Amino acid sequence: MGREASAARIVVGVDGSEASIEALRQAQSLAVPLGAQIEAVAYWEFPQVYGGYVAMGIDDFEEGAGQVLKESLEKAFGPGLPDNVVSRVVRGQARNPSLKLAGKLT
């Protein structure tokens, strides 16, 4: 079986908290000896709308999540991102997409 088919991957949900930043650091300490890739993921969703009303002045949720992700990666690793770390911003709730990314759901 080739390395591509069995490449290890660690998925880390990032929300900007100290816990998620520490999770990135811990993932890296595990990933290096395993030769694994880290996938840092920030999730976002539009707020629920009640009775057809939308609050004005709240937008750019995707960009905000991307900024939180960028800042968290810089706090965890400094200005240079390790070669084995990739990041992405995903719309949706964290639970089900994280399980899909980890290969637990189809």
C-alpha positions in Angstrom: 0.0 0.0 0.0 1.5 3.4 -1.0 2.1 6.3 1.3 -0.6 8.4 -0.4 -3.3 5.8 0.4 -2.2 5.6 4.1 -1.2 9.1 4.8 -2.0 10.1 8.4 -4.0 13.2 9.0 -5.0 15.1 12.1 -8.0 17.3 11.9 -8.1 20.2 14.4 -11.1 22.5 14.8 -10.0 26.1 15.5 -12.1 28.7 17.1 -9.5 31.1 18.4 -9.5 29.9 22.0 -6.4 29.1 23.9 -7.6 25.5 23.9 -7.7 25.3 20.1 -4.3 26.9 19.8 -2.9 24.4 22.2 -4.6 21.6 20.2 -2.7 22.8 17.1 0.6 22.6 19.0 -0.2 19.2 20.4 -1.3 18.0 16.9 2.1 19.1 15.6 3.9 17.3 18.3 2.1 14.1 17.3 2.2 14.7 13.5 6.0 15.1 13.2 6.9 11.6 14.4 4.0 10.1 12.5 4.7 12.0 9.3 1.1 13.2 9.4 -0.6 16.2 7.9 -2.5 18.6 10.1 -5.7 20.1 8.7 -6.7 23.2 10.7 -10.4 24.0 10.1 -12.5 27.0 11.2 -16.3 26.7 10.8 -18.8 29.4 10.3 -22.6 29.6 9.9 -25.1 32.4 9.3 -27.1 33.1 12.5 -30.6 31.8 12.7 -33.3 34.2 11.4 -36.5 34.6 13.4 -39.7 35.7 11.7 -37.9 36.7 8.6 -35.9 39.4 10.3 -32.2 39.7 9.8 -30.0 41.8 12.0 -28.3 44.6 10.1 -24.6 45.1 10.2 -23.6 41.5 10.8 -21.9 39.9 7.9 -18.6 38.7 6.6 -18.8 35.5 8.8 -16.6 33.6 6.4 -13.9 36.3 6.4 -14.1 36.5 10.2 -13.6 32.8 10.6 -10.7 33.0 8.2 -9.1 35.8 10.2 -9.5 33.8 13.5 -7.9 30.8 11.8 -5.0 32.8 10.5 -4.4 34.5 13.9 -4.6 31.1 15.7 -2.1 29.5 13.4 0.3 32.4 13.9 -0.1 32.1 17.7 0.5 28.3 17.5 3.4 28.2 15.1 4.7 31.8 14.6 4.8 33.6 11.3 6.0 30.6 9.3 3.4 27.8 8.8 5.0 24.3 9.0 4.9 22.4 5.7 2.6 19.7 7.1 -0.1 22.1 8.1 -3.0 23.1 5.8 -6.0 25.3 6.7 -9.4 25.9 5.5 -12.7 27.6 6.3 -15.9 25.5 6.1 -19.5 26.7 6.3 -21.5 24.6 8.7 -21.5 23.3 12.2 -18.2 21.7 13.4 -19.4 18.3 14.4 -20.5 16.6 11.2 -18.0 18.2 8.8 -15.2 17.3 11.2 -16.2 13.7 11.2 -16.4 13.7 7.4 -12.9 15.2 7.2 -11.6 12.6 9.6 -13.2 9.9 7.4 -15.8 8.8 10.0 -18.8 9.7 7.9 -19.5 9.2 4.3 
